[in-house]
Amino acid sequence: MAQRIDPELMEILVCPQSHARLIQVGDWLYSTDPATRRRYPIRDGIPIMLIDESEVVDEEEFRKATRQVQEQASNGENG
């Protein structure tokens, strides 16, 4: 199971490329910007916020990740 990033840290972290807020899905932080669709790895509990280390996901993967987070929020889950 993925380690949750501290909520206070999540408040200040943004995508280095688009400056959009981030959401955590498993061991990845996804940018909420649908134009860039970047995700950043979390390694040993540390977000790796380097564009060179990120991946661009396809639209389907982006929608799946954002939908998962929305469903968890509507169910009162933290992850």
N, C-alpha and C positions, 0 to 999 in steps of 0.2 A: 504494500500500500504506500502511496506517495506521501511524503512529509508535507504538511501544509505550511505555506509561507506565512509568517506573522502578519496579521491584518494591518498593523501599523506600517509595516514595510510595504505592503500592497497598496496602501494609500498614496505612497510617494513614488513608487516605481511606474515608469511609463515606457512605451516603446521608443527606443533610441531613434528610430527612423521617422515615425509619424507623430510621436508624442501622445499617442492614444493611451487610454488606461488599459490595464492588463487583467486577464482572468486566468485562474489556474485550473488546468485540466490534467490530472495525473502529475507526471513529472515534466510538464511543460507550462510555460506562461504564454498565452495567446494575446496578441494585440487585438483590440476590439475594432480596429480600422479595417473595414471590408475592402478597401483599395489595396492595402499592402498584404494582409493576411499572413503576417509573420508569427512564428512561434519560437520561443527561446527556451533552451533546456534548463532544467534544474538538476545540478549534480551535487550529490552529498549534502542536500539541503540548501545549496547556494545557487541563486539565479545567475545564469551566465548571460548578461545583457550586452552581448557584442553582436553586431549585425553579421559579422563573418561567421559566427557560430549559430545563427538562426536559420530557420527553414521557412520557405514560402509554401503554404499549403494550398491545395486546390479549393474551389468554392464549396464543394460538398463537405470536405473536412472542416472548413471554417464554420459552416452552418451547423454541423453536428456538434462541434465544441461549444459554440455559443448557446445552442439549444440545451445542451446538457447542463450548463451553468444556470441558465434561466429556470430549468425544471428543478434543479436542486434548491435554488432560492425560493421558488414558489412552494416547495415542500418543507421549507425551514431547515434544510440541510446546509452544513458548512463545507461539504466536500466529500 
